[in-house]
């Protein structure tokens, strides 16, 4: 099923599964603002990881891990939240329940509830502002280059360059075939 990506611009991509579209349809500015406020309030109490924020927010409302990360990221972009750093300036991390290290977040500056509620979702880049990339052409060029002898890291760099810049790769392959 295809969707009009302008309807939920910035919330979901055209290639996302149906469940993502359904979730985007349930989002409202009031709901996202309320979650941002809960996250800011929780961090005002003590620094936390995203997982700890999810657990804290989950006590009040059901929310997804990506929802917590997105709302926290909006607060970071607005300058209200930042990474916790130790005396040496290193980012502080704590292990998640699964044992993976996770960044600890803290309130960066005081804000009123109204200021936190007023934080807007960052503008997304419009599709027409992004240079089109020909995925199929890039993959074809990468496949051709993958037949080259595997040796050092430069081979992998060539594959990446071929994917990102198929025009360059095609020119390089034509030069090699002429020799």
C-alpha positions in Angstrom: 0.0 0.0 0.0 1.3 3.5 -0.8 0.9 6.5 1.3 0.9 10.2 0.8 4.2 11.0 2.6 3.2 14.6 3.0 0.5 13.7 5.4 2.9 12.6 8.1 6.0 14.4 6.9 8.9 13.9 9.3 7.1 11.2 11.2 7.2 8.3 8.8 8.8 7.4 5.5 7.0 6.2 2.4 8.8 2.8 2.6 8.0 2.3 6.3 5.7 -0.6 7.2 2.0 -0.1 7.7 2.4 -0.2 11.5 4.7 2.9 11.3 1.9 4.7 9.4 -0.6 3.6 12.0 1.6 4.9 14.8 2.2 8.2 13.1 -1.6 8.7 12.7 -2.0 8.3 16.5 0.6 11.0 17.3 -0.6 14.4 18.1 1.4 17.5 19.1 -0.2 17.3 22.5 0.9 13.8 23.1 4.5 14.4 22.0 4.7 17.6 24.0 3.5 15.8 27.1 6.1 13.1 26.7 8.8 15.7 26.3 7.6 17.3 29.5 7.7 14.0 31.3 11.2 13.3 30.1 12.4 16.7 31.1 10.8 16.3 34.5 12.4 12.9 35.0 15.8 14.2 34.1 15.3 17.1 36.5 15.2 14.5 39.3 18.4 12.7 38.2 20.4 11.9 35.1 19.2 8.8 33.2 19.8 6.7 30.2 17.2 6.3 27.5 16.2 2.9 28.9 15.7 4.4 32.4 13.7 7.2 30.8 11.5 4.6 29.0 10.9 2.8 32.3 10.2 6.1 34.1 7.8 7.3 31.3 6.2 3.9 31.1 5.0 4.3 34.7 2.8 7.2 33.5 1.9 6.2 29.9 2.7 3.5 27.4 5.3 4.7 25.0 7.9 3.1 22.7 11.7 3.2 23.0 11.9 5.1 19.8 9.3 7.6 21.0 11.4 8.3 24.2 14.6 8.6 22.1 12.9 11.0 19.7 11.4 13.2 22.3 14.7 13.3 24.3 16.6 14.1 21.1 14.3 17.1 20.5 15.1 18.3 24.0 18.8 18.0 23.2 18.4 20.0 20.0 16.5 22.6 21.9 19.4 22.9 24.4 17.5 21.7 27.4 19.2 18.3 27.7 22.8 17.2 27.2 25.1 14.2 27.8 26.4 13.9 31.3 30.2 14.3 31.4 32.7 13.3 34.0 35.5 15.5 35.4 37.7 14.6 32.4 35.0 15.6 29.9 34.2 12.1 28.9 30.6 11.0 28.3 29.2 9.1 31.2 27.6 5.7 30.3 25.7 3.1 32.2 24.9 -0.5 31.3 21.4 -1.2 30.1 19.5 -4.2 31.4 20.9 -6.1 28.4 24.5 -5.1 29.4 25.2 -2.6 26.6 26.6 0.8 27.5 24.2 3.7 27.1 24.7 7.4 27.4 23.5 9.1 30.5 21.4 12.3 29.9 21.0 15.3 32.2 19.2 18.6 32.2 21.4 21.2 30.5 19.5 24.3 31.5 16.4 25.2 33.4 13.2 25.5 31.5 9.6 26.2 32.4 6.9 23.7 31.5 5.7 26.1 28.9 9.2 26.2 27.3 9.5 22.4 27.2 5.9 22.1 25.8 6.8 24.6 23.1 9.8 22.6 21.7 9.0 21.8 18.1 9.9 18.7 16.2 13.0 19.6 14.1 12.3 20.4 10.4 13.0 17.5 8.2 14.8 17.9 4.9 12.4 17.9 2.0 12.9 15.2 -0.5 13.5 17.7 -3.3 16.4 19.2 -1.3 18.3 15.9 -1.2 20.3 15.0 -4.3 18.8 12.0 -5.9 20.8 8.8 -5.5 20.5 6.0 -8.0 20.7 3.0 -5.7 20.5 0.4 -8.4 23.3 2.1 -10.4 25.4 2.4 -7.2 24.9 -1.3 -6.4 25.8 -2.4 -9.9 29.0 -0.4 -9.8 29.9 -1.9 -6.4 29.3 -5.4 -7.6 31.6 -4.8 -10.6 34.3 -3.5 -8.3 33.9 -6.4 -5.9 35.3 -8.7 -8.6 38.6 -6.9 -8.3 41.3 -8.6 -6.2 40.7 -8.3 -2.5 43.7 -7.0 -0.7 43.9 -4.0 1.5 41.4 -1.5 3.0 41.5 0.6 -0.2 39.4 -2.1 -1.9 36.6 -1.5 0.7 37.0 2.3 0.3 36.5 1.8 -3.5 33.3 -0.1 -2.9 31.9 2.6 -0.7 33.0 5.3 -3.2 31.4 3.3 -6.0 28.1 3.1 -4.2 28.1 6.8 -3.3 29.4 8.0 -6.6 28.4 5.7 -9.4 29.5 8.1 -12.1 33.1 8.0 -10.8 33.0 4.2 -10.6 31.7 3.8 -14.1 34.5 6.1 -15.4 37.1 4.1 -13.4 35.8 0.8 -14.7 35.8 2.1 -18.3 39.4 3.2 -17.9 40.4 -0.2 -16.5 38.7 -2.0 -19.4 40.5 0.2 -21.9 43.9 -0.8 -20.4 
